[in-house]
Amino acid sequence: MAMENSSTPTPTPTAPAVSRGSLGRRIGTTLAGTAAAAALVAAYAPGFAHAETAAPAAPALATPAPAAPTAAPQGSLIDPEHTDYSDCPELPAGVDPARWRCEVSAAAPELTMGGVKQLKLAPITMTHAEGPLADGTMAQVWGAMHTAPTAVPGGLTGTGAGDRSPLLGMTVEPRYGGRSDFYTGQISLGFRLAGPLLPEGCGIAADAPVDFRLKRSGKSVWLSQNPPLIKFAAYADEFAVPAAKDCGPLSGLLNRRLGLPSASGNLMTYDAEYTFKTYDQLPTR
């Protein structure tokens, strides 16, 4: 997983939503300088969330014994010993499976947009593959995204009545928007809005997803070496949120309630962990 350095501060849910596309649409190519690409290929270093602190190297002439698997720390978002790799995408033709890896990340995002403040979203799990094409160019292939709806406090009214009455309840659920670059930390999302009084299809940025450009808020940390488990924190604060659409006769009330559209003052914090395996380590399908 990738990202830019920044000194500025910056999942297996129920009823998951799954987003997939064809292989042709999902390959994202990143061009880099020769030295940077060579380093990524040789080390399989995570891009956006690259962990700076790795395990100490073994003496040059020694043949180290395999490290014993370590348990994930209590409270981790991912259990790397039991990670589900079934969403790993098909690789492009002609690439070396041993030089491509499938990454599974889980995040606990918190979202502020318009009048909705610090909403703790349900965990989000994303899967993608990355590695060098036959010509050495670094590339990525999207796999899938899973999450679940999150209840919005105050529901449709933004008051206690919205919490007390199921009829006035409302949930928000992120949906993959079709664009991602895990080397630079970019992901596009739309948001499905649902509730007893809202029609199917009601949502935010469904037809023109919001691009979140994540910036790291600190160093990545290896929680486990075998199997790998890396933690990082990031945030996005330079995105605009459009008005909700296709919400029927309540559209006007809903947008006033949500404070949309919102051109500024929006924030998503993204505390996450990820693990990975190279494709030659994955079970044969």
C-alpha positions in Angstrom: 0.0 0.0 0.0 1.4 3.5 -0.8 1.5 7.2 0.2 3.3 10.5 0.4 5.1 11.6 3.5 3.5 14.4 5.5 4.4 16.0 8.8 0.9 17.4 9.1 -1.5 15.5 11.4 -3.6 13.7 9.6 -12.3 -4.9 8.4 -15.4 -8.6 8.1 -18.7 -6.6 8.5 -22.2 -8.1 8.2 -24.3 -7.5 5.1 -21.2 -6.4 3.1 -21.3 -4.4 0.0 -18.9 -5.7 -2.7 -17.5 -3.7 -5.6 -15.7 -5.3 -8.5 -14.9 -4.4 -12.1 -13.4 -6.2 -15.2 -9.7 -6.7 -15.2 -9.2 -4.2 -18.0 -10.9 -1.5 -16.0 -9.1 -2.3 -12.8 -5.5 -2.2 -13.9 -4.0 1.1 -12.7 -0.5 1.8 -13.9 1.9 4.0 -12.0 5.0 5.4 -13.8 7.9 6.1 -11.5 11.6 6.8 -11.8 13.8 3.9 -12.6 15.4 3.8 -9.2 12.1 4.0 -7.4 10.5 1.3 -9.5 13.5 -1.0 -9.0 13.4 -0.5 -5.3 9.7 -1.3 -5.2 10.1 -4.4 -7.3 13.1 -5.7 -5.3 11.7 -5.1 -1.8 7.9 -5.3 -2.4 7.7 -2.2 -0.2 4.2 -0.9 0.6 3.7 2.3 -1.3 1.3 4.7 0.4 1.6 3.1 3.8 5.2 1.9 3.6 6.5 0.8 6.9 9.8 2.4 7.6 10.8 0.1 10.5 11.4 -3.5 9.4 12.9 -6.5 11.2 16.7 -6.5 11.7 18.6 -8.2 8.9 20.2 -11.5 9.6 24.1 -11.7 9.4 25.3 -12.0 5.8 26.7 -15.5 6.2 24.0 -16.9 8.5 21.1 -19.0 7.4 18.3 -17.9 9.7 15.7 -20.2 10.9 12.1 -19.3 9.8 10.5 -16.9 12.2 7.7 -18.4 14.2 4.3 -16.8 13.4 3.3 -14.2 15.8 -0.3 -13.5 17.0 -1.9 -10.2 16.0 -2.0 -7.7 18.8 -5.2 -7.5 20.8 -7.6 -5.0 19.2 -6.1 -5.3 15.7 -8.4 -4.8 12.7 -6.9 -7.7 10.9 -5.9 -11.2 12.0 -3.2 -12.0 9.5 -3.2 -15.7 10.3 -6.8 -16.0 9.1 -7.1 -13.3 6.4 -9.5 -14.0 3.6 -7.7 -13.7 0.2 -10.6 -14.8 -1.9 -11.0 -11.3 -3.3 -7.5 -11.2 -4.7 -8.0 -10.2 -8.4 -6.8 -12.0 -11.5 -3.3 -10.9 -12.5 -2.4 -9.3 -15.8 -1.1 -11.7 -18.5 2.6 -12.4 -18.5 3.6 -11.2 -15.0 5.5 -13.2 -12.4 3.2 -14.2 -9.5 6.2 -14.2 -7.2 6.7 -10.5 -7.8 3.1 -9.6 -7.4 1.3 -9.4 -4.0 -2.2 -9.3 -2.9 -2.9 -6.8 -0.1 -5.9 -6.9 2.3 -6.4 -3.7 4.3 -8.9 -2.9 7.0 -9.7 0.6 8.2 -11.8 2.3 10.9 -12.6 5.7 9.2 -14.2 8.7 10.9 -16.0 11.1 8.6 -17.0 14.7 8.9 -18.9 16.1 5.9 -21.2 19.1 6.0 -23.4 18.9 9.1 -22.4 15.4 10.0 -19.5 15.5 12.4 -17.0 12.8 13.4 -19.2 9.9 12.3 -17.4 6.6 13.0 -18.1 4.5 9.9 -18.3 0.7 9.9 -15.0 -0.9 9.2 -13.9 -1.0 5.5 -12.0 -3.8 4.0 -10.2 -3.4 0.6 -8.3 -5.9 -1.5 -6.0 -5.1 -4.4 -2.9 -6.5 -6.2 0.3 -4.7 -7.1 3.5 -5.5 -8.8 5.6 -5.0 -12.0 4.2 -5.6 -15.5 6.3 -7.6 -18.0 8.1 -4.3 -19.0 8.9 -3.4 -15.4 6.2 -0.7 -15.1 4.6 -0.8 -11.7 0.8 -1.5 -11.8 -2.2 -2.2 -9.6 -5.4 -4.2 -10.0 -8.5 -3.5 -8.0 -10.1 -6.4 -6.1 -13.1 -5.6 -3.9 -14.4 -3.5 -1.1 -16.6 -4.6 1.8 -18.3 -2.5 4.4 -21.7 -2.1 6.1 -24.2 0.7 6.8 -23.6 3.1 9.7 -26.5 4.7 11.6 -26.4 8.5 11.4 -27.1 9.9 14.9 -30.3 11.9 14.8 -31.6 10.2 11.7 -33.5 12.3 9.2 -34.2 15.1 11.6 -30.9 15.5 13.4 -32.8 15.4 16.7 -33.6 12.9 19.4 -36.8 12.0 17.6 -34.7 10.7 14.7 -33.0 8.3 17.2 -36.1 7.2 18.9 -38.3 6.6 15.9 -37.3 3.8 13.5 -39.3 5.5 10.8 -37.0 8.5 10.9 -33.8 6.5 11.0 -31.1 6.9 8.4 -27.8 5.0 7.5 -24.9 5.9 5.3 -22.7 3.3 3.5 -19.6 4.0 1.5 -19.4 2.5 -2.0 -16.3 2.1 -4.2 -16.3 4.8 -6.8 -14.2 3.1 -9.5 -10.8 4.9 -9.0 -8.0 4.0 -6.7 -4.2 4.4 -6.5 -2.6 2.7 -3.5 0.8 4.1 -4.4 -0.3 7.7 -3.9 -3.2 7.1 -1.4 -6.1 8.0 -3.6 -9.5 6.3 -3.4 -12.9 7.4 -4.8 -16.1 6.8 -2.9 -19.8 7.5 -3.1 -22.3 7.1 -0.2 -25.6 5.2 -0.2 -28.2 6.7 2.1 -31.0 4.4 3.3 -34.0 4.6 5.7 -37.7 3.8 5.8 -38.6 7.1 4.2 -35.8 7.2 1.6 -36.2 5.6 -1.8 -33.7 3.1 -3.3 -30.9 4.9 -5.1 -30.8 7.8 -2.7 -27.2 8.8 -2.2 -24.3 11.2 -2.2 -21.8 11.3 -5.1 -23.2 8.1 -6.7 -22.7 9.3 -10.2 -19.6 11.4 -9.6 -17.7 9.9 -6.7 -15.6 12.0 -4.3 -11.8 11.6 -4.6 -10.1 11.2 -1.3 -6.4 11.9 -1.4 -5.0 10.5 1.8 -2.0 12.0 3.5 -0.1 10.1 6.1 -0.1 11.4 9.7 2.8 9.5 11.1 5.1 6.6 10.4 3.8 3.1 9.6 4.5 0.4 12.2 5.1 -3.3 11.7 2.9 -5.1 14.3 4.0 -8.5 13.1 6.7 -9.8 10.7 5.4 -13.3 10.2 2.8 -13.0 8.9 3.2 -9.4 8.0 0.9 -6.9 9.6 1.4 -3.1 9.2 -0.4 -0.3 10.8 -0.7 3.3 9.5 -2.8 6.4 10.0 -3.8 8.9 7.3 -6.3 11.6 6.7 -8.0 13.5 3.8 -9.1 17.1 4.3 -9.2 18.6 0.7 -12.4 17.3 -0.8 -15.9 18.7 -1.5 -19.1 16.8 -0.9 -22.1 17.3 -3.3 -25.7 17.4 -2.4 -27.6 14.1 -2.0 -29.6 13.1 -5.1 -32.4 10.8 -6.1 -33.9 11.0 -2.6 -37.5 11.8 -3.6 -39.7 14.5 -2.0 -37.4 14.6 1.1 -34.3 15.7 -0.9 -34.4 19.3 0.2 -35.0 18.5 3.8 -32.3 15.9 3.7 -29.7 18.2 2.3 -30.5 20.9 4.8 -30.2 18.3 7.5 -26.8 17.0 6.2 -25.5 20.5 5.4 -24.9 19.6 1.8 -23.4 20.5 -0.6 -20.3 21.2 1.4 -17.3 22.7 -0.4 -14.8 22.8 2.6 -14.3 21.8 6.2 -14.7 18.1 5.4 -12.4 15.5 6.9 -11.9 11.8 6.8 -9.4 10.1 9.2 -8.3 6.7 8.1 -6.6 4.5 10.8 -5.8 1.2 9.0 -3.8 -2.0 9.0 -2.9 -4.3 6.1 -1.3 -7.7 5.4 -0.2 -9.3 2.2 0.9 -12.4 0.4 2.7 -12.8 -2.9 0.6 -14.7 -5.5 2.9 -17.7 -5.4 1.9 -18.1 -1.7 -1.8 -18.0 -2.4 -3.9 -21.2 -2.7 -4.5 -22.4 -6.2 -8.0 -21.5 -7.4 
